[in-house]
Amino acid sequence: VVALLQWPLAGWSERQGRRPGFVLGALLSAAGLALAAWSPGYGSFLAARGLSAVGFALVFVSGQGVVIDGSGASDRARSLAQFVRAILVAGLCGPPLGGLIADRWGVPSAFAACSVLALLAASVAWLQLPPERPTAARAAPHPGTAAPGLWANALRQPGLLALLLGCALPAKLLLAALCFYLLPVYLQDSGQGSAMIGRLQTIYPLTMVLLVPLAARLADRWGQRSAFVLAGGLLAGCSAILAWPAGASPTGLALVLLGLGLGQSLSIAPQSALVADFARGAPAGHGAGILGLFRLVERGGSALGPATGALLLPLLGFGPALATIGLGVVGASLAYGWHLRRPGHPNRA
């Protein structure tokens, strides 16, 4: 749901304003979480989670829009790094806090607590985000409906397609395949406890939280965003390849996760900044569509990751499956690097 809504909700947020989008999204999330807490069956629970996903998508695109609207070309990567850092901190703190609440008071209590937190987020956004006046951009046509050819025009931006398919999609696919499927499934099958799995899974977000701002600052200062994106993709892919010879011991897996975190720390904020630059330079009404397309491709990679891992694991085993995905990431990064060298590419420097 989140992946499919990135494109249309990005345009809605740009037309209606960031504060209304954020507040409405937080309220929808709060409603979905509250319904999940008291859901009587599987069907109603699934519907509640879908409603929360609609709210999450709206909050995400509105928050991203706030950051992009308030940054310039010289500091956009650093500003987006703070946005990414906040998401990573939430992803690091949320699971253990939710687990503690669920263990002590039950799973419905955890959903109810999250609903209260979403209501607090809505109130903070209403009080802190300034009201916005209508602009020409907000009067633009709705992406995909009243603007014929918006997808085609977005993809005609020089270098955008190479960035999306060579960097954005493979990065999320590798992350989701390793951290959300292959790692926990393999360790559980190997007899490792949940404590070991949890400790290993904290390596990636901790690395990202610490290094993303530094990488973004250097990319902005040196004017080398594309180089950081390329280097990060190659480092992350090579780390996954090393899972095969390094073995599947906790120490070897910790080094793989550390390499993945280092690689994606280099690339994630500069990559978002490059897409924001594409959006800024697009014709009126097309910027939101480019940002929505970027997030759609990213979320698509997150959805493909576990499916790819599930397909390869029984066929190849853990190490070869992860190395195969890593080879794909390295190949996609090299294709992006080759594309950068073409004359006329906007990020060739």
C-alpha positions in Angstrom: 0.0 0.0 0.0 2.8 2.4 0.9 4.6 1.7 -2.3 1.6 2.2 -4.6 0.5 5.4 -2.9 3.9 7.2 -3.1 3.2 8.6 -6.6 -0.4 10.0 -6.2 0.0 11.2 -2.6 3.2 13.2 -3.4 1.2 15.3 -5.9 -1.7 15.6 -3.4 0.7 16.9 -0.7 2.2 19.4 -3.1 -1.2 20.8 -4.1 -3.0 20.8 -0.7 0.0 21.7 1.5 2.4 19.9 3.7 0.7 20.6 7.0 -2.7 19.2 6.0 -1.0 16.2 4.5 1.0 15.5 7.6 -1.9 16.0 10.0 -4.4 13.9 7.9 -1.8 11.1 7.5 -1.1 11.0 11.2 -4.8 10.9 12.1 -5.4 8.0 9.6 -2.5 6.1 11.1 -3.8 6.7 14.6 -7.3 5.4 13.5 -5.7 2.3 11.8 -3.6 1.5 14.8 -6.5 1.8 17.2 -8.6 -0.5 15.0 -5.8 -3.0 14.9 -5.7 -3.0 18.7 -9.4 -4.0 18.9 -9.7 -6.0 15.7 -11.8 -9.2 16.1 -10.4 -11.1 13.2 -7.9 -11.4 10.4 -9.8 -9.5 7.8 -10.5 -6.5 10.0 -6.9 -6.5 11.2 -5.6 -6.5 7.6 -7.9 -3.6 6.8 -6.7 -1.7 9.8 -3.1 -2.2 8.8 -4.0 -1.0 5.3 -5.5 2.2 6.7 -2.3 2.8 8.8 -0.3 2.3 5.6 -2.3 5.1 3.8 -1.5 7.4 6.7 2.1 6.4 6.8 2.5 7.1 3.1 0.9 10.5 3.4 3.1 11.5 6.4 6.2 10.3 4.6 5.6 12.3 1.4 4.5 15.4 3.4 7.6 15.2 5.7 9.9 14.7 2.7 8.2 17.7 1.0 8.8 19.9 4.1 12.5 19.1 4.0 12.9 19.7 0.3 10.9 22.9 0.4 13.2 24.3 3.1 16.5 23.3 1.6 18.6 24.6 -1.2 20.9 23.0 -3.7 23.9 23.5 -1.5 22.5 21.8 1.6 19.8 19.4 0.3 21.8 16.2 1.0 22.4 17.3 4.6 18.8 18.2 5.2 17.6 14.9 3.8 20.2 13.2 5.9 18.5 14.5 9.0 15.1 13.2 7.7 16.7 9.8 7.0 18.3 9.8 10.4 15.0 10.4 12.2 13.5 7.5 10.3 16.4 5.3 11.3 16.2 6.2 14.9 12.5 5.4 15.0 13.2 2.1 13.3 15.9 1.4 15.9 13.8 2.3 18.9 10.4 1.2 17.9 10.7 -2.6 17.8 12.2 -3.0 21.3 9.8 -0.5 22.9 6.8 -2.2 21.2 8.1 -5.5 22.3 8.4 -4.4 25.9 4.8 -3.1 25.9 3.5 -6.2 24.2 5.3 -8.5 26.7 4.1 -6.7 29.7 0.5 -5.6 28.7 -0.3 -7.6 25.5 -0.1 -6.9 21.8 -3.4 -4.8 21.7 -1.8 -2.4 24.2 1.2 -2.0 21.9 -1.0 -1.0 19.0 -3.0 1.3 21.3 0.2 3.0 22.5 1.3 3.6 18.9 -2.1 5.1 18.1 -1.6 7.6 20.9 1.8 8.4 19.6 0.4 9.1 16.1 -2.2 11.5 17.7 0.7 13.3 19.4 2.5 13.5 16.0 -0.6 15.1 14.4 -0.9 17.7 17.1 2.8 18.6 16.9 2.5 18.9 13.1 -0.6 21.2 13.5 1.2 23.4 16.0 4.7 23.5 14.5 4.3 23.4 10.7 3.4 26.9 9.3 0.2 27.3 7.3 0.8 27.4 3.6 -0.8 29.6 1.0 -1.8 28.2 -2.4 1.0 28.3 -5.0 1.2 27.6 -8.7 2.7 24.2 -8.0 -0.3 23.2 -5.9 -2.6 24.2 -8.7 -0.8 21.7 -10.9 -2.7 18.7 -12.4 -3.0 15.5 -10.4 -0.1 13.1 -11.3 -1.2 10.3 -13.6 -4.7 11.7 -14.3 -5.0 15.3 -15.5 -1.4 15.5 -16.6 -1.0 13.2 -19.6 2.5 11.9 -20.2 3.7 12.7 -16.7 5.4 9.3 -16.3 7.0 9.6 -19.7 8.2 13.2 -19.1 9.6 12.2 -15.7 11.6 9.3 -17.2 12.9 11.5 -19.9 14.9 13.5 -17.3 18.5 12.7 -18.3 20.0 10.2 -15.8 16.9 9.7 -13.7 16.1 6.2 -14.9 19.7 5.0 -14.4 19.6 6.4 -10.8 16.3 4.7 -10.0 17.1 1.2 -11.5 20.8 1.2 -10.9 20.8 2.5 -7.3 17.5 3.1 -5.6 15.8 -0.3 -6.4 18.8 -2.6 -5.8 19.7 -0.8 -2.5 16.3 -1.4 -1.0 16.1 -4.9 -2.4 19.4 -5.9 -0.8 18.4 -4.3 2.5 15.0 -6.0 2.7 16.3 -9.4 1.5 19.1 -9.5 4.1 17.8 -7.8 7.2 14.1 -8.6 6.9 14.2 -12.2 5.5 17.5 -14.0 5.0 19.2 -13.0 8.3 16.4 -13.8 10.8 15.2 -17.0 8.9 18.7 -18.4 8.6 19.7 -17.7 12.2 16.5 -19.1 13.5 17.0 -22.3 11.5 20.5 -22.5 12.8 19.4 -22.5 16.4 20.3 -18.9 17.3 18.0 -17.2 19.8 16.1 -14.0 19.2 18.6 -12.1 21.4 21.4 -12.8 18.9 19.2 -12.0 15.9 18.2 -8.7 17.6 21.8 -7.7 18.3 22.9 -8.4 14.7 19.9 -6.5 13.3 20.9 -3.3 15.3 24.2 -3.1 13.5 22.8 -1.6 10.2 20.6 1.1 11.7 23.3 2.1 14.3 25.9 2.5 11.5 23.4 4.5 9.4 22.5 6.8 12.3 26.1 7.6 13.0 27.4 8.0 9.5 24.6 9.3 7.2 25.0 13.0 8.3 28.8 12.9 7.8 28.5 11.3 4.3 25.8 13.9 3.4 27.9 16.8 4.6 30.9 15.6 2.6 28.9 15.0 -0.5 27.5 18.5 -0.4 30.9 20.1 0.4 32.7 18.3 -2.4 29.9 18.4 -4.9 30.2 14.7 -5.6 26.8 13.2 -4.9 26.9 10.8 -7.8 30.3 9.5 -6.7 29.0 8.9 -3.2 26.0 7.0 -4.6 28.2 4.9 -6.8 30.7 4.1 -4.1 28.0 3.2 -1.6 26.3 0.8 -4.0 29.6 -0.9 -4.8 30.5 -1.2 -1.1 27.1 -2.6 -0.1 27.1 -5.1 -3.0 30.6 -6.3 -2.3 29.8 -6.8 1.4 26.9 -9.1 0.5 29.2 -11.1 -1.9 31.6 -11.6 1.0 28.9 -13.4 3.0 29.7 -16.6 1.0 33.4 -17.0 1.8 33.1 -15.3 5.2 30.7 -18.0 6.3 27.5 -17.6 8.3 29.0 -17.2 11.8 27.7 -14.3 13.9 31.1 -12.5 13.5 31.0 -12.9 9.7 27.4 -11.7 9.5 28.2 -8.7 11.7 30.9 -7.7 9.2 28.5 -8.1 6.3 25.9 -5.9 8.1 28.6 -3.4 8.9 29.7 -3.2 5.3 26.0 -2.8 4.2 25.5 0.0 6.6 28.7 1.8 5.5 27.8 1.5 1.9 24.2 2.7 2.3 25.4 5.5 4.6 27.4 6.9 1.7 24.6 6.7 -0.8 21.2 7.2 0.8 21.1 10.9 1.4 23.1 12.0 -1.7 20.7 9.8 -3.8 17.6 11.5 -2.3 19.2 14.9 -3.0 19.9 14.0 -6.6 16.3 13.0 -7.1 15.2 16.3 -5.4 17.4 18.2 -7.8 15.7 16.4 -10.7 12.3 17.4 -9.2 13.3 21.0 -8.8 14.4 21.2 -12.4 11.3 19.5 -13.8 8.5 21.5 -15.5 5.8 22.9 -13.3 3.6 20.2 -11.8 6.1 17.4 -12.5 8.3 17.7 -9.4 5.9 15.8 -7.1 5.6 13.1 -9.7 9.4 12.5 -9.8 9.6 12.3 -6.0 6.6 9.9 -6.0 8.2 7.8 -8.7 11.4 7.6 -6.7 9.6 6.4 -3.6 7.5 4.0 -5.6 10.7 2.4 -7.0 12.3 2.3 -3.6 9.3 0.7 -1.9 9.0 -1.7 -4.8 12.6 -2.8 -4.0 11.6 -3.3 -0.4 8.7 -5.5 -1.5 10.9 -7.5 -4.0 13.7 -8.1 -1.4 12.0 -10.8 0.8 10.4 -12.4 -2.2 13.9 -12.7 -3.9 15.4 -14.0 -0.8 12.6 -16.6 -0.4 13.2 -17.7 -3.9 17.0 -18.1 -3.7 17.4 -19.5 -0.2 16.1 -23.0 -0.8 17.8 -23.2 -4.2 21.2 -22.0 -3.3 21.6 -21.7 0.5 22.1 -18.7 2.6 25.6 -17.6 1.6 25.3 -18.1 -2.2 21.8 -16.6 -2.2 23.1 -13.4 -0.5 26.1 -13.3 -2.8 23.9 -13.6 -5.8 21.9 -10.6 -4.7 25.1 -8.7 -4.0 26.4 -9.5 -7.5 23.2 -8.0 -8.9 23.7 -4.8 -6.8 27.3 -4.5 -8.0 26.3 -5.0 -11.6 23.5 -2.4 -11.3 26.0 0.1 -9.7 28.5 -0.4 -12.4 25.8 0.2 -15.0 25.0 3.5 -13.3 28.7 4.4 -13.2 29.0 3.7 -16.9 25.9 5.9 -17.5 27.6 8.7 -15.6 30.5 8.7 -18.0 28.3 9.4 -21.0 28.6 12.9 -22.5 25.9 15.2 -21.5 24.9 13.5 -18.2 23.9 16.2 -15.7 25.9 14.5 -12.9 29.0 13.5 -14.9 31.4 15.4 -12.6 
